[in-house]
């Protein structure tokens, strides 16, 4: 098996792909992101790899995730580079929709201005979280790159895979 050929498949294909205008692609990406609320968050460090299904809020161009804790924080303590996947259930190639986001995580300290602003945005009363016996941790992911698949783009004359850099 030629793994190098497999790994560079999309790079090669992108050389002849028909790309969307960046502003139109960004609008499509944000529409897709806002139409969903759950992702698979990939974290890793050394030989440890973790993929966590988690709810997110997309706000101010970033992904915000409240979490009670878990093994993902072991990796985040050493490596803030993350990947997340958002996708529709597969039905047909024409209806295919999904994206992979590569980015950098920031761990936001509880009760900071930024933390409280997210709670306010989500309409979560501070008192509800302050009453818990443990903190809710906040992960913020700043996207650096998105690979976005949409089967319907072929009908519009575009390649079904588009890439967006930030």
C-alpha positions in Angstrom: 0.0 0.0 0.0 1.4 3.4 -1.0 0.6 5.5 2.1 2.4 8.6 0.8 0.1 8.5 -2.3 -3.0 8.1 0.0 -1.8 10.9 2.3 -1.4 13.4 -0.6 -4.6 12.4 -2.5 -6.5 15.7 -1.7 -3.4 17.9 -2.2 -3.1 16.4 -5.7 -6.8 16.7 -6.4 -6.9 20.3 -5.2 -4.5 21.4 -7.9 -7.3 21.0 -10.5 -10.3 21.6 -8.2 -12.8 24.4 -8.9 -12.7 26.5 -5.7 -15.4 28.7 -4.3 -14.8 32.4 -3.5 -13.4 32.6 0.1 -16.3 34.8 1.4 -18.9 32.5 -0.1 -17.1 29.5 1.4 -16.8 31.1 4.8 -20.5 31.8 4.8 -21.3 28.2 3.8 -19.0 26.9 6.5 -20.5 29.1 9.2 -24.0 28.1 8.1 -23.0 24.4 8.4 -21.3 24.9 11.8 -24.3 26.8 13.2 -26.8 24.1 11.9 -25.0 21.6 14.2 -24.1 21.6 17.9 -22.0 18.5 18.4 -18.6 17.6 17.2 -16.0 14.9 17.7 -13.0 16.6 19.4 -9.7 15.0 18.7 -6.8 15.5 21.2 -3.5 13.8 21.4 -0.1 13.7 23.0 2.7 11.1 22.7 0.9 7.7 22.1 -2.4 8.9 23.6 -5.2 9.8 21.2 -8.7 10.7 22.4 -11.8 11.5 20.4 -14.6 13.0 22.4 -18.2 13.7 21.3 -19.0 17.1 22.8 -21.5 19.9 22.4 -20.1 23.2 21.1 -21.2 26.8 20.6 -19.9 28.6 17.6 -19.4 32.3 18.7 -17.0 35.0 17.6 -15.5 32.7 15.0 -14.5 30.1 17.5 -15.8 26.9 19.0 -16.6 26.9 22.7 -17.1 23.7 24.7 -18.1 23.4 28.3 -16.9 20.1 29.9 -17.1 18.5 33.4 -13.6 17.1 32.7 -12.3 13.8 31.2 -9.2 12.3 29.7 -9.0 14.9 26.9 -7.5 17.2 29.5 -4.5 14.9 29.9 -3.6 15.6 26.2 -4.5 19.3 26.4 -2.1 19.8 29.3 0.7 18.9 26.8 -0.6 19.7 23.3 -3.2 22.4 22.5 -3.4 21.4 18.8 -6.7 19.8 18.2 -9.0 18.6 15.4 -12.7 18.5 15.4 -15.2 16.9 13.1 -18.8 17.9 12.4 -20.8 15.9 9.9 -24.2 14.9 8.7 -25.3 11.3 8.7 -24.4 9.7 5.4 -27.3 9.1 3.0 -25.9 9.6 -0.5 -22.8 11.3 -2.0 -25.0 14.1 -3.3 -26.2 14.8 0.3 -22.7 14.4 1.8 -21.9 17.1 4.4 -19.0 17.3 6.8 -16.0 19.1 7.9 -12.7 18.7 9.7 -11.4 21.7 11.6 -7.7 21.9 12.7 -7.0 24.5 15.4 -5.5 25.6 18.7 -7.3 25.1 22.0 -7.3 27.6 24.8 -8.3 26.6 28.3 -10.4 29.4 29.7 -10.2 29.8 33.5 -13.6 29.6 35.2 -15.2 32.9 36.2 -12.9 35.1 34.1 -14.6 37.8 32.0 -14.4 35.6 28.9 -15.9 32.6 30.7 -18.8 34.6 32.1 -19.4 36.2 28.6 -19.9 32.8 27.1 -22.3 31.8 29.9 -24.2 35.0 29.2 -24.2 34.3 25.4 -25.6 30.8 26.1 -28.1 32.2 28.6 -26.7 30.0 31.4 -27.0 31.6 34.8 -23.7 31.9 36.6 -25.5 30.7 39.8 -26.3 27.4 38.1 -22.6 26.6 37.6 -21.4 28.2 40.8 -23.7 25.8 42.6 -22.0 22.7 41.3 -19.5 20.8 43.4 -16.9 21.0 40.7 -16.1 23.6 38.0 -17.2 23.3 34.4 -14.1 23.7 32.3 -14.2 25.8 29.1 -12.3 24.9 26.0 -12.1 27.4 23.2 -10.8 26.4 19.8 -9.5 28.9 17.3 -9.8 27.3 13.9 -6.7 27.5 11.6 -7.9 25.3 8.8 -11.2 23.7 7.7 -11.6 20.9 5.1 -15.3 21.0 4.1 -17.1 18.4 2.1 -20.5 19.1 0.5 -21.8 16.9 -2.3 -24.3 19.5 -3.5 -21.5 21.8 -4.6 -20.9 19.7 -7.7 -24.3 20.7 -9.1 -23.2 24.4 -8.7 -20.0 23.7 -10.6 -17.6 23.5 -7.7 -15.5 20.7 -6.3 -17.2 18.8 -3.5 -14.2 19.4 -1.2 -13.1 23.0 -0.3 -10.4 24.2 2.1 -10.5 27.3 4.2 -7.5 28.8 6.0 -7.7 31.4 8.7 
